[in-house]
């Protein structure tokens, strides 16, 4: 893109902040069609730059330009030239809209385009705010907002307008928010109260706007309304996005609830962080200059950032910035490299120290800046005392008026450990602090190879992970290994000599040496910290030590500086994860157990998280009355976070409370319930507890266990006996009837069970028993689903979810209820809502321990029907890696779905190896019960695929026979498979089975309370039997409308074959092309191959046999979201940061990375990062341009000319 100067003389004036309009002088130009307005918009918003013909076509039509796009574009340009430059002669070049080879440029002064005027006013407002002139800042924003005349680019068609419109609207909303913040700072809350509700209503998910309105309401004396607004915001965010309010909004809420005035910092949070000219400023200086390292590994981006500051300095703009990082990370080496001694007199570099005084430094800086720009570096700023920081603040003030780049280098400390004076120095930078992170694994290897002068072997590479990417620790580790003679050189490669020295012994020795060099007080603090595990919070440590956080600062700083602790994350951590265990095991076992018991009580008194208290109690002894009371009071809260830990804690408590039978029974009852919920089968334990407690729920659990073991008759018989037991509460007797009906077959039993569940619901609601209400609703959902009354099923799911929302102690049911809601929505073809529900389900499941796999299996099923097969497989891969322990009751059948869906996708793609691998894996899960059968339909169809490939169509038809039995899995959605069965039956000439499939389909449709998927399947089957191509096309159109591309494509294949049978070959070819376009994207080779073969048998020769021959792989196969995640991952962004940036859970990030790995055909995440980094820039999925300072979003993404502001295409479930 080439920039031109703006033209002199008369220039058109263009408005895009509203309907696109243009003027010459006072006369408005007639722009004509939407296409011409779209071209003008693109050129105007890239004024004085060249825009290629291809870019204009892309902006107008995206991926689907018309055949004569170039000619149409030429006409638009010709018409615009005549309108914008009417004085131009016929053969003269235009001075307004010029041609540059195959590109165009619109020469337009900045003040002639309202979008750039808006930006200029906005920047002017920020400067006024930084200078403390709030009135002028408000005036500037008023001028900016006055330029808007409605929706930006209103009525303009095309991809460019679609992508720019949200970006421009975002800038307008930001201006409104900033104006509101300024008004609040000036005390004008009434104006904000009157104006801001309109923005809150239009953009309900904007936390910033809601926070400002809360402040305004509070300042207006309407505190209750402000608190209610927060509660409404919290409910909306949790319900619609599965997230909680951000820290800025929570801080405002806390201030309002506490009755304190909301601070200016809280109002500014997320708005602007200006450098206030009113702050006192000073700096540090000195004369010593550290030597630049000969080679600096892995810091190219950081060096580039510092040199960009230098370029600004050479242009006369001073600044004040900071560079922070843990000890040994290479901060000083980085700065020394970036600001090496200049070859000319363009600028000067001075290194200072925190001990310099104002009187010695300020005159020197003033004098040097008078002659040339100055880079002034203050190393070890964290060690500055009050006088040193006075210098820093003084120089920071001078940097605002002089060509002075003031740069502070300081050690990164946790916010709670950062001294107040250091925080003041950081604040003086206006938030522009660069954090130097650890080196990537390949960069660590490069550094080691430079240190050793030879390549590193595999065992040494693995050991280098212990250095955690810290260059200083890398060198120290290598030196220690060398002194211990633990390295050997073979064929020029340096590796560990495992026969001579155990590497773990060397690491332990290195760690002990570091601890031995610490003061005794620090060593004692580390011993207490070891009780809390490899990672711990400062608040927890303070509670255990019974000291204030500030009292621990010196000791923890020393431990961080020595490399024993790592403070690079929100929590402190031992760099050597084995060290806490080593420190603990130095104490006698009984002493250790007593310390854990005391630590648990100290944490409980301090209000620590329940899972951390539980971790202490697992190691504690004896199990005294306080421990038992705490476990009984808090076990549900522990289970909601980590069910495996809760089960282990209950077992530990039961084993230690033999002296108190009442306590033991209470704990054992909890343990049986939880074990059952986790999918275990604690039969013996349940019978033992039932014998002493007579608990009604245990009978229900034992019946379930018998049923799962295949003893259906015994389960039913026991339930009948319990139903007639007068000592059992009426509610439980009703539940026994309901459960027995789920075990037994027959409509009469179903009617009785449904009536029993209704009775149980009434009883539960009459007694305000939330748990009983929830369970009855869940059973009624099941019966409504079996009856295909999906609206009623959805109503029961919604009502049950409402119970959970109002009873947090029932949160463990949340997953199961969301699963039911998603199934009902899918059956009603409300697929977007189902997508959103599954997103919430994954978010909640990711917070369980172990993380729940069921949400990913349910999502995979959903993605299968949406045609997102790679995404489905990524979710299933994540489940497979984490194992079966993640299936939380009542979803123990999830492996049947997991392998069934994966096998079915492999079958469609003709991947026999994967198909058979999944069928072998699922053999470990026999289909015994009705519940098993309800989860097995995908598996049945996959097995039929395999049988058909191996033995022929007749074998495939025989394999799907169970799905023709209405009693095979009552809730099974068999209608989704009946068109396939009908097709198979007709193919082999089995008219009786085709009629049976049609009959069953009719039964399914007749049971639907409102026409749904069953009716669609019946129409499909009938059209197949009648060989009615028009009927099949109608079915395909309906499936397209409701958003079911997989079924639509298969219906189109059926229609193509039927058309060919009716000698309508041309339409058959076109219909096949429509289907193959979808199936090729899916990689459904088997479906396409079979259709091609059938069409050729019918005499249709001109069908493309190459369609669907392979699944697309490589960069082009990645979705926008996958590309963005891959680039962030390759850039070293941690999973939590990627998840936070993109509003995903960490597990979803892992899912998408698995999909990327499959598409790029790499085996490990290290290979993935390496491939992305080494890819040529044109081939890389995204180019990330991270903002180098605070404020604004963490990254912007560009995928081409018109992607600015568009961002990644989100996972459909991300939208609220």
N, C-alpha and C positions, 0 to 999 in steps of 0.2 A: 504494500500500500504506500503510495507516494503522496506527500502533503504538498499543497500549493498555497500561496498567500491568497488572502481574500481579495476580491476585485476592488478596484477603485471606481468611483462614479456611482451611478444609480444601480442599486442592487435590490433584488426581490426580498421581501420579508415573508418568512414562512412560519406558520403556526402548526404544531403537531400535538399540543396539549389540549386536545379537544378534536373537533372535526378538522381534517387537514385543509388548510386554506393558505392562500398566498396573495401578496399585494405588490404592486409596483407603485411606489409613492402612496397616494391615497386611494388608488384604483385597485379593486380586488380583481384578481386574475381568475378567469373561468378555467378550472382544471379538468372538468369533464368526468370521465368514467372512474370507477374505483381502481382500475388497473393503473391509470396515470397517477392517481393519488398515491398508490402504493409505491410506484417507482420514485416519485418525488420524496416520499417519506424516507426511503432507503438512502437516497442521495443526500438529502438535507441532514440526516442524522450522522452522515459521514462526510459532511461538507469539507471541501478543500482537500479531500483524499480521493484516490482513484478507487472505483468500484468496478470489478470485472463484470463482463457480460454473464459469466457463469454464476457469479454471486447474486446478480439481480434476478436471474431466472430461478435460482434457489429460493430467494426471498419471496418471489411471487407465487411459485407453485410447489416448492419443496421437492419431494421425491417423485412427483407425478406431473412433470411439465407436459403441455400439449405438444403435438407433433410439430407445430409451426411456432414454437416458443420464440425462436430468434427473430422471426419476422414480426411477431406481435410486439416484442420488446422494441424493435427498431421503430415501429409505428408510434409507440408510447414516447420514445425519446424525441422523435421528430415533432410530435404534437407539443410536448413540453417546451422544446426549444422555441417554437413559434409563440407560445404563451409567455414564457419567461423573458425572452429577448426579442421583442417585436421590432426593434430598430435594426436587427441584423440583416444584412444583404443576403440575397439568395445563395451566393457562393462563398460568403465570408464565414470565417470561424466564429463560433459563438464565444462571447466573453463570459457568459454565465454558465452554460452547460457545455463543457468542452469534451471532445473525444481524445483519448490518449491510447493509441493503438486499438486494442479490443476492449478498452475500459472507458469509463466516463467519470467526470468530476464536476460537482456543482460548486461553483465559487461563491461563497457566501460568508459575509462577516459574522462573527460570533453574536453580535448584538442584533442581527437580523433573524435569528432563530430562537423562538421562545424557549425551547428545551435548554439551550445553552445559557440564555438569560436566567432561567430558573436556577441552573446549577451555580451561576455566578452569584446571584443573590444569596443562595444557600451558603456558599463558601464565605461570603461577606458576613453573614450572620454568625458563622462560627468564629471568624476573627473578632467580631465585636464581643462575643461571649467570652473569648479567651482574654480580651482586654478588660473585661468586667463591665462593659457598657451594655447592660441587658436591654434597655429601651431601644437602642439602635439595632440590636440583634432581632428584637421583635419586629421592628419596622422592616428590616431586610426580609424576614420570613413572610410578612404580610405582602410585600412586593412580589416575592416569589410565588406565593399561592394565588395572587390575583391574576397571574398569567393563565391559570387553568380555566378552560371553558367547557368542561365536561370530561368524558372518558377520553384518554389519550388515543390518538389514531382511530377515532370513532368511525366505524363503517368501512375502514380500510381492510381489504382482504389480503390473504397470503400469510406465509409462514413467518416472515419478518415481523409483521404487525402482531401476529399471535404471540411471538416470543418477547417483543419489546413492550407490549402493553402491560404485562404484569410488572416488569422492571420499573417502568415509569410510574405506575400506580404505587409501587413500593416507595419510590422516592417522594411522592406526594404525601403518603401516609406518614413517612418519617418526618417530613417538614411539619406536618400538623402536630405530631407528638412533640417535636422539639419546641415548637411555639408554645404548646401547652405547658411544657416544663419551665420555659422562661417565664410565662405568666405566673406560674405557681411560685417561682423564686422571687417574683416581684410582689407577691401577695394578692394577685388578682384571681382568686379562686372562683369567684362568681362567674366570670367569663368562661372558665374551663368547665364548670358544672353545666353551663348552658350549651356549650358547643361540642364537648367531647363525646357525649352519649351517641351522637350521630355516627361517629367513627367506630365506637365500640359495637354498635348494632351492625354496621356494614362489614367490619372485620372482627368477628367475635373471638377469634383465637389470638389476637394481639395482646400479649401479656403486658407490654409496655403501656399501651393505651389504657388498659384496665387499671394498671397500677397508678397512673397519673390521675385517673378519675377517682380512685380510692382516696388519694391524697387530697384532691379538691373537695370531695365530700367531707372528709375529716376536718379540713380547714374551715369548712362552712358550718361546722357544728353538727354534721349529720353522720356521726361516727357509726351508728348502727347500720346505716345504709352502706357505708364503706366496708364494714365487716361482712355484711350479707353479699356484697358484690364479690368479695374474695371467695366466699363459700360457693357462690354460683360458678365462679371461674374454676375453682378446684374440681367441682363436680363435672363440669363440662370437659375439662382436660382429661380427667380420669376416664369418663365414659366414652369420649369420642376419640382420644388418642392414646389412652393407656399410660399417660405420664402425669407427673405431679407438677404444680407450679414451680417456676424457676427461682433461684436464690434471691434475685432482686425483688420479685413480687412477695416472696415470703418475708423478706426483711421489712418491707413497707407494712405488711400485715402485722408483724410482731410489734413494730413501733406503735401502730394504731391501737392494737389490743392492750398494750402496756400503758396507753394514755400519754405517750411521749410524742413530741413533735417530730414529724418525719424530716430527717436531715437532708441538706442539699445534696450530699453524696448519694443518698438513696433515690432522690428525684432524678439525678443525673445518670444513674446506672442504666446502661444500655442506650443512652442518648448521645452524649458527648463527654469526652474527658479532656477538656481544654487545659492548656497551661496558663494559669492565672498570672497576669503580669503583676498582681499585687503580692505574690508570694515573695518572701525573702529568699535570696539566692546566694550561693557560695560554691566553692569548688576546692579541690586539692591539687597539689602539684609537686614536682620534684625534678630531678635531673638525670637519674639513672635510666638507662634504656636496656630492656632485656634483649638478648640476641634472638633473631628470627631462626626458627628451626630450619634445617636444610630441606626437609620434606614435611608437609602438613597433610595428613591423611583424612579424607572424609569431611572436609570443612569447606568445600567449594561454594556452597550456597551461602554459608555464613560470611565468608570472605567477600562474596559478591554484594551482600547486603551492606557491609561496612564500606565498601568502595562506592556504593551508590550514595551513601551519606557524604563521602568525600567529594563526589561530583557536585552534589548540592552545595557543599561548602565552597567549592571553587566558583560556583555561580553567585556567591555572596550570601548564601542562606546559612545562618548558624543553627545549631541544634544541641539538645542535651539528651543523651541516650544512655542505656545501661546494658551491660553484658553479664549474665549470671550463669552459674553452673556449679555443680558439686566440686569438691576438691579433686584435683588431678584430671579434670575433664579437658583441660587445654585452653582455658580462657585467655590467659596471657599470651600463649603461643599464637593463638588466633589473631589477637589484636596486633601483635608484633609483626605478623606476616602481612596483614592487610595494610598497615601503615608503616611499611619499611621506609628507610630514609629516602626521600624523593631525589630523583636524578637532577632536578632543577630547583629553582627557588619558588616554584608555584605555591608551596605551602610549607609549614614547619610542623614538626611533631615534638611535643614535650611530654615526658612521663613524670607524673607527680606522685607524692606519697600522702597518706592521711595525716601526717604530722606537720605539714606545712601550715603557715599562718596566713591570715588574710592580708596582713600588711606586706608580706614578702611576695605573695602570689598575684594579687589583683593588679598592682602597677605593671608587673612583668607582662601579664596577659594583655593588658590595655596597650602597652608599648608594641608588643609583637604583632597584634592584630592590626595596628596602624600601618604596618608595612606589607603584610601578607596574611592569608588565611592561616589559622592555627588549629591543629588537632591537639587537644589537651587530655591525656589519659591519666586517670587516677586508679591505680591498682590496689587491690585489697581494701576496697571502700567499706566493706563490712566491719573492718577493725577501727574505723575512725571514731574518735571521741567527739564531744560536743564542739570543740573548737575546730576540729577537722571538718565536721559537717557544716559549720558556719562558712568555711571557705567554699565548700561545694555549693551551697545555696547562693552565695554571692556570684560565683562564676556562672551558675545556671541562669541567673538574671542577666548577666552580661551577654550570654549566648543569644539572647533574644534581640540584641541590637548590634552585635559585632559578628564578623566572619569567624566564629569560634564554634568548633565541634567539641563539646565536652562529653567525654566518655568515661563512665564509671565501671570498673570491673569488680564484681563482688561474688562471694560465695552464696549459692542458693540454699536457703533455709526454709523450713516449713513456715507458713504464715504465723502459726502460733508461737514459733520460736524466734521470729525475726524481731530484733530490738526495735523499739519505737523510733529511735533516731535513724536507723537504717531504712525503715519504712518511709520516713520523711525524705530521705535522699532518693528513694525510688519514685515517690510521688513527684519530685521535682522534674523527672523525665517526662511527665505527662503520659505515663503508661508505655513509653517506647523502650521496652526492655526485651532484649533478645536472650532467650534461654538456650544454652548450648547443651544438647542432649547427648546420650551415649552414641558411640559409633555402631554402625550396623555390623552384622556378623562377618560379612565379606571384607569390610574395612578393617576390622580387628585382625583378620588373617593377614591382610596386606601390611599392616603396621608390624605384626610379629615377624613377617618375612623380611621386612626391612631391618628390623632389630637383629635377626639371626643371620641375615645374608643368605638365606636358603629357603626353598619352599617348605611349607608345613605339611606334615602327614596327618592322616584322619584322626588319630587319637589325640594329637596335640590340638587340632582344631576343636575337638569336643571339649577339651579341658579349658580352652580359652574363653568359653562361655562364662566361666566363673569370674572373669574380670568385669562382667556386666558392661562391656563397651567403654570402660574408662581407660584412656591411654596410659595414665600413670600406673594403674594397677596391672595393665598388660605387661608393661616393662618390668614392674616389680615381680610379677609372677614368673616371667621368663628368666630373670636374674636368679630367683630362688631355685627354679628347676635346674638351671645351669650349675649353681653351687652344689646342689644335691646329686649331681651327675645322673639326673633323671632323663636326659635327652641323648639321643644317638642319631647319627647321620648314616643313612643307607641310600646308595645310588643318588646322592646329592639332595635327599629329602630329609629334613629334621623331624623326628617324631619322638614320642615318649618311649623310654626303655622300660616297659612294664616288668621285665624280669629283674631289674635292679632295684626299683623303688616303686612303691604304691603311690600313685598321684594323689589319692585322697589323704595320705599321711602328710604329703608335702603341703597340701592346702590347709590341713588342720594345723600344721606347724606354723605356717604363715599367719593364720588367723590368731593363734595363741601368742605369737610374737607381737602382733598388733595390740591385743588386749593387754599383754604384760607391760606394754609401754604406757598404758593409760594410768591415770591417777586412781587411787583406791576407791574414791567416791564414785567415779564413773564405772569402775568394774562392778561395784555393788548395784548400781542402777541397772546395768546390763543383766545381772543375775535376776533381778525382779522382772525385767522386760522379757526374759526367756520364758517365764511362766505364761506369758500371753501368746507365745508362738512366734513363727518366723516374721509375721507382720502384725503390727499393733498400732493403736491410736494413742496419741499423747494423753488424752483425757483418761483412757483406761489405765495407763501406766501411773498417772498422777493419783488415781483412786487407789490403786494397789499399794503404792509407796506411801500413800496418805500425805501427799505434799501438793503444792500448787504447781501448775505447768511452768510458771516462771522460775520456780526453784530448780527445775530440771534442765533449764536451758543450757547452762554451762557444760554439764556432763554430756548432754546429747550432742551439743556442738562438737565437743572433743571426740565423741564416738563417730560422728559423721565425718569429721575431718580425717580421722585415722582409717577410714574405709571399713569400719566394722558395721556401721549402719548406713542405709541408703535412704535419703529423704526426697528422692526424685518424684515420688507419687504422693497422693493425698495422705497415705499412711506411712509410718516409719517401718523399715524392714531390715532384718539382718542380711547382709550381703551373702554370707554363707548360711544357707537354710538349715544346715545340720548343726550349727553352733548352739541354738537354744536347747536342743536335746542334750548336747554335750554338757552345757552349763548346769542343766537340771539334774542330770544323772550323777553329777559329782556329790549330790546330797543323798542321805539315806532315804530309802523308799518311804518310810513312815513320815519323815520330815517333808518330803515332796508332797505326799498326799495331804498333809495338814496345811501346807502353804497354798495348795490349790483350793482347799475348802475355804480358807480365809480370804483368798483372792476373789472367790465367787461372791462371798457376802459383801466384800468391799465394793465390787462392781455393781451388785444389786442395789446397795445403798446409794451409790452415785448415779443410778438410773441408766446403767449401761445396757446395750442391746442384749436381748435374751439369749441369742445364739452364742454370745461370748461368755455369758455366765454358764450356759450349758456346757461349753467346752471345758471350763474349769471343773465343773462338777463331775464330768466323766473321769477325771483323774483324782478326784477327791475321796477321802475316807476319814472318818466313818460316815455312813449315810445316817445323819442324825435327824432330829425332828425338824430343824430349820430346813434342811435339804429336802426332806419329803414334802413339807408344806410348799416350798418354792416350786418343786416339780409339779405337784398337783395343780397349783395356781397358774403355771405358765407353760405347761406342756403343749397346749393347743397353739400358743403363739410360736413356740419352737417348731412344731410340726408344720405350721404354715410357711416357715422359711426353709426348714431342712428336715424332712420327714425321716431320713435315715438316722440323723443325729438324735432326733426325738425317740426313735425306737431303741437306739443303743442306750440312751440315758434312762429310759424306763427299765430296760433289762438290768442296768447297773444298779438302779435304785431298788428293784425287786429283790435282787440277790443280796442286798445289804440291809434289808429291813425285816429279817426273820423274827425279831423279837416282838414286832407289832403286827398281828394278823390283819387288823382292819386296814392299816396302811398298805400292807402287802397286797391285799385283795383289790384295793382301789387302784394301785399302780398297775397290777396285773391286768385289770379290766381295761384300762387305757391302752396297755401294750397290745392286747389282743385286737382291739378295735383298729389301732394304727397299723398293725401287721397285716390285717385283712385289707385295709385301705390301700396298702402298698402292693397288694397282689400276692402276698404270702398265704400259706395255708396252715395257720397255727391251731390245728384241730385239738391236739392233746392239751394244750394250754387253755383253750376255750372251754373244753369239757371240765377241766379242773376248777376253773374259776366259776363256771356255771353251778357246779356242785356245791359251792360254798356261798354264792351270792344269789343264785336264781334269777340273774339279770335277763330281762326279756329280749334285749338286743342280741345276746349271745345265742339264743335259739335261732334267731334270724340269720346270724353269721354262720352257725353250724349247718343250717339247711343250705345256704349258698355253697359252703365247702363240699358238702355231699354232692350237690348238683354239679359242681365243677369237676369232681372226681368221677362223674358218670353214674352215680347212685341216685338216679332221678326218683325212683319209686320210694326209696328210703327218705329222701328229702321231703317228698310230698306227704308221706305217711306221718313223719314227725311234725310237719306243719299242721296237718289236720288235728293231731292230738293237742298241739299248742293252742289251736283256734278254740278248742272246747275247754281250755283250762281257765276256770273262773278267777284264779289268782293273777292271771296276766291282764294288764290294763287293756281296755277296749281298743285304744289306739293301736297297740301292737297286734292284737288279734286281727284287726282290719288289715294291717300290713302283711300278716301271714297269709291271709286269703289272696291278697294282691300278688305276693311273691309266688305262691303255689300256682296261680294262673299263668304266670310267666314260664313256669317249668312245664306245665301240661299243655296239650294241644286241645283245640276245640273252641268254637265260637261261644258256646254257653259259658265255659270257664272264663273266657275273656270278658263277657258281660258281667259276670259275678265279680271278677277281679276289679274291673273298672268301678263298679258300684262300691266295692270295699274301699278302694282308694279315695273315692269321693267322701265316704263316711269318715275315713281317717283324716282327710283334709278338714272336714267340718269340725271334728273333734280337736284337731290341732289348732285351728283358728279360734275356736271357743276358749281354749285354755292358753292362748297366746304362746304356744310352743313353736318357736321359730324353726328349730331343727326338724320337728315332725312335719311342719307345713312344707318345708323345702322338700323333704323326702316324698311326701304325698304328691306334690306338684311334679317331681321328677318321674314318678310312676305313671301319672296321668299323661305326661308328655309321651311316654313310651306307648301307652295304649292308643293315644290319638295318632301317633305315627303309624302304628300297625294298621289302624283303620283308614289311613291316608287322609285324615282330616288335618292337613298341615297348618291351617290357620289356627285351629284349636291348640295344636302342639306348640306353635310359636307363642301363643298367649300363655300357656303353662310355663314355657321356658322364661318368658319375660317376667312373669309373676315370681318365679323362683329366684331369678337374678335380683329382683327387687328385695327379696328377703335377705339375700347375701349382702347387698349394699347397705342394709340397715342393721346387719349383725356381723361385724368384722370377725367374730370368733368362728363363723362358719365359712371363712374364706377358702378352706381346703376344698369346698364343693365348687368353687368358681369355674375351674377348668371343665368339669363334667357338664355344667349347665351351659357354658359358652359353646361347647361342642354340640349340645342339643339344639341350641339356637341356630348355629351355623347350618346344621343338617336341615332344619325346618326352612330356613331362608333359601337354601339350595333347591329344596323341593318346590318352593314357590317361585323359582327362577329370579329371585332377588339377589343376584350374584354379587353385586357391588357391596351390598350390606353384609353378605356372608364373608367376603374378603376382609372387610373391616373387623368383623367379629373374630375371625381367625388371627388377625394381627394382634388384637387384644389378648387372645388366648395364648399366643406365643410369648407376648410380653410378660404375662403373669406366670406362665410356665417356666420362663427363664430365671425367675426369682426363687424357684423351688430348688432344694438340694436333695437328691440330684436333680438337675434341670429336667423338666418333664419332656419326654419324647412324643407324647400323644399329640400336642399341638402341631408338631411338624408332620406327623403322619396324616392328620386331618387336613393340613394345608396341602400336602402332596396330593391327596385325593381331589381336593378342590382345583389345584393347578392342573391336574390331569384333564379334567373336563374343560378347563379354560384354554387348553392348548399350550400351557407353559411347561412342557415336559422336562426341560433341563432344570428349571426351578424346582419342579417336583422331585427330581432325582437328587438335587442338592440337599433338599430337606431330608430325604430318606437316608442319604449318605451320612448326614450329621447324626441321625438316630443310630445308624449302624455302628458308627465310631464310638458312641457313648454307651452302647450296650443296653440290655433289656431291663436293667435296674431302674431305668427312668420311667417305666410305665406305671403310673399311679392308678390305684383302683378307681373306677371299675373298668379299666382299659387294658386288662392283661391280654386281650385278644389283638392288641395293636400289631404284634409281629405278623399275624395273618394278613392284615392290610398292608403293612410295610413291604413285605416280600411280594404280596399279590400285585400291588400297583407297580413296583419296580419290574417284576417279571412281565407284566402286561405291556409296559412301554418297550421293553426289550423285544417282545414278540412282534409288536407293530413295526419295530425298526429292523426286524430280521436278524437280531443279535442273539444267535442261538446259545452261545457260550454263557452270556449273562442270564438269559432266560432259564437255562438249566441250573445255573449256580443258585439262583433264587429259589427255584423249586426244590433243590436239595436242602437248602438252608431251612426252609419252612417245614420240612419233615419233622423237625423237633417239636412242632406245635400241632398235635393231633386235633382233629375236629370232632368234638365229643358232644358238646351241649348245644342247645338252641342259640345261645349267645355266640358260641364259636361259629355256628353256621351263618349268623347275621353279619359276621365280619369276613366271611370267606368267599364272597361272590367274585371279587377280582381274581382271587386265586383259582377258582373254578374255571373262569374264562381263560386265564393264562395257561392252565393245564390243558384245556381244550385246544388252544393254539398249538402247544407242543405236540399233542397227540395227532393233530391234523397234519403237521409238518412231517411227523415220523410215520404215520400209518394211513393218512388220507382223511377226506372230509367226513366219512362215516364215523371214524373214531372221534373226530372233533365233536360231531353231533351227539354221540353217545356220552361224551365227557360233560356236556352241559345239561344233561337230563335233570340233575338236582334242581336247577333253576326253574323247571317246569312244574315242580311240586310246590303248591302254595303253602304247604306246611314246612318247607325247608327254610328255616330262619324267618320267623314271623315278620320282622321289620325289614327284611331284605328288600331293597329297591330293585326287584327283579325286572321291572319294566325297562330299565336302561339296557338290559342285555337281550330282551326278547326280539328286537329287529335282527340282531345277529343270528339268533337261533332260527328265526323264520328264514333268513337268507340261506343258512346252512341246509335246512330241511328241504327247501326248494331246489337247492343245488344238487342234492343227492336223490331228489325225487320222492322224498318221504312226505307225502301230502298229509298224513295223519298227524305227524309232529308239527308241521306248519300250521295245521288247524288247531292243534293243542296250544301252540304258542300264541296264536291269535285269540283263542278263547281265554287263556290266562291274562293276556293283555287287556281284553275286554273287562275281565273281573277287576283288574287293577284300576282301570279307568272309572268303572262304575262306583268304586269305593271312594274316589276322590270327592271331597266336599265341594270343591270348585275345580274346573278343568285345569290340569297341570301336566306334569311330565307323563303321567299314565295315559292321558288322552293323546298327547303327541305321539307316544310310542304306538298306541293303537292305530292311529291314522297311518303311521309309517308301516306297521305290519300289514294292514289292510291293503295299502298301495303295493307292497311287495307281492302279496298273494294275487292281487288283480293285475300285476305288471302294468301299473298306471304311472307313467312318467310324470304327468302333470301333478298327480297327487304327491309324488315324491319331491318334486320341485317345490310344492307348497310347504311340505314339511321342512325342507332345507331353508326356505325363506323364513319360516317361523323360528327355526333354531338360530339363524343369523340374528334375527331381531332380539332374541332373549340373551344372546351372547354365549352360545355354545358352539364354538368353531369345530371341535373334534367331531361331534355328532353331525354338524352341518356338512362337513366334508365327506363323511361316510354316506350320508343321505344323497349328496350330489353324485357320488360314485354309483350308488344304486340307480339314480335317475339316469345317468349316462348309459348304463347297461340297458335299462328299460327303453330308452330312446333308440338305442341301436337295434333292439329287438323289434321296434316299430318302424325300422328303416328311416329314422330321422338322424342320419349320421352326422350331418353338419352340427346340429344342436348337441348331439352326443359329444362331439369333440370339444365344443366350447364348454359344456358342462364339466367334462373331465378336466379341462384346463383350470377351471375355477377350483375344483376339488384338489387337484395336484398342487396348486400354488400353496394351499394351506398345509397339505400333507408333506410337501417338500420341506417347508419350514420346520415341521415337526420331525423330519427324518423318517417318516412312516413308509419305509421302502416296501415292506411286505404288502401293505394295502394297495400301494400304487402298482406294484408288479402284478398282483392278482387281477386288478381292474384292467390293466393293459392287456393281459393275456385273454381275459374274457371278451374285451371289446374286439380284439383281433379275431377271435373265434367267430364273432358275429359279423366279420367283414369290414370292420372299421380299421383302416390301415395307418392313417396319419395321426397316430397318437404318439407322444414322446416317451420312449422307453427309458430315457436317461433321467426323467424326473424322479426325485426321491432316492437316487442311488447312493447318496451319502449325506450324513448329517453335516451341516455347515459347522466348521471349526475356525479357529483363528480369531484375530481382532474383530473382524466383521461380524462374528456370531455373538459378540457380547452386547447385552443391553446397555443403555446409558448408565443405569445404576451400577451394573457390574463393572463397567469401565472406570467409573469414578472410585468405587471401592478398591479396585485393583491398583489404581494409581496412588491413592492415599496409603494403601498397605505398602507399596513399593517405596514410598517416601518415608517409611518408618513410623507412620502415625499409629499409635496404639489402638487396639480394638475399642476400648471405651470411648476414645476421642472420635473415632469414625462413627460409632453408634450415636454419640451425642450430636455430632454435626448433621447426621442424616435422619435423625429421629427414628432410629432403628434400635432393636435390642442387640446385645453382643452376639447372641445366638444367630440372629438374622444375618449379621455381618459374616459370621462363619459359614452360614449356608450359602450366601452369595459367593464367597471366596471358593468354596468347594465347586460351585458351578463354573467359575472362571477357570479353575485348575482343570476341570474336565474338558472344557472347550479348547483350552490352550494346550492340552495334553502334556501337562507337567505333573510330576509325582509328589512334589513337596512344596511347602510354602517358600522355602529358601530358593528353590528353582524358579518359582513364580516371580519372586521379587527380582531375582537376577535377570530373568528374561525381559521383564518390563523395563528395568533400568538400561539394559543393553540394546533394546530395540531402537532402530532409527527413529528420529523424532516424528517423521511422517507416518510411521506405522504405529506409534504409541497411541493407546486408546484415548488419552486426554493429556492436555498440558495444564498442569496446576500452577497457579500463580498465587502463592500464599501471601497474605498481607504480612508485612514485616513488623507491624507494630500493633498495639492494642486498638480496639474499636473495630466495628464492622464484623462481617461473618468471617469464619476461619479460612475460607478458600472460595475463589471463584473458578468456574470451569468453562472452558471454551472448547467447542467441537467444530468450529467453523465460524464463518462470518456472523451468522444469525443466532448463535447460541448464547450470546451475552445476555445475562438475565434469565435465561431459560432454566439453567441448572440441569441436574440429572432428571431423566424420566423416572418418577418415583415408583416404588412398589405400590400397586393399587391400594394396598391396605394402609399406606402411610397417611393418606388424606383423611382429614377429620370429616 
